[in-house]
Amino acid sequence: MLVNNAGYGYRSAVEEADDADIRQLFDTNVFGAMDMIKAVLPDMRAKRSGTILNISSIGARISPAGSGFYSATKAALEGLSGSLQKELRPLGINVTVVEPGAFRTDFAGRSLTQSATPIADYAETAGKRRKEHGTGHGTQPGDPTKAAQAIIAAVENDQPPAFLLLGTDALTAYRRLNQARLDLITTWEDTTTSTDLASA
């Protein structure tokens, strides 16, 4: 089994972010996972067995202001996981992507980074998520031990899920976002369908 859990958070308005910081974030959160996957796949394919567990985040879906680049890394990991699942399941290899909500780990503590210089115009959006304004560290609702137990139970199941949400907060956010997107799709349905070539 491969567990891709290495990663860290980065908070910044998109405009504020330093290019070197962004590249390091993607190197760790995306390319590091890709390198590990490519390293283990030859052996897993030979054995026609294995599990790849990619730890994402509800941030990939909700994309909070101030977390655009972090959310982008997790969205990239999820896109990769979706394709991997289709490529590997016929070979007996399972891929599960996990989307946790807020868990009481050190993610929002010492492992969290941010842009060096904030821009005042973003104070009421991205600025509210800067570390100096954070109040959530140590009060997150998720229990890491229960998360680990849930993940183990899921991947040991006869039919392991391709996608697993963890935490009531993640579930609530996911449902709210899905409903909002469905409403938006419905509102713009005529525009969406107007782009097809006219039938003869």
Beta strands, then each sheet from edge to edge (+ up, - down):
strand 1: 2-4
strand 2: 10-11
strand 3: 50-55
strand 4: 93-100
strand 5: 113-114
strand 6: 163-166
sheet 1: 1+ 3+ 4+ 6+
sheet 2: 2+ 5+
end
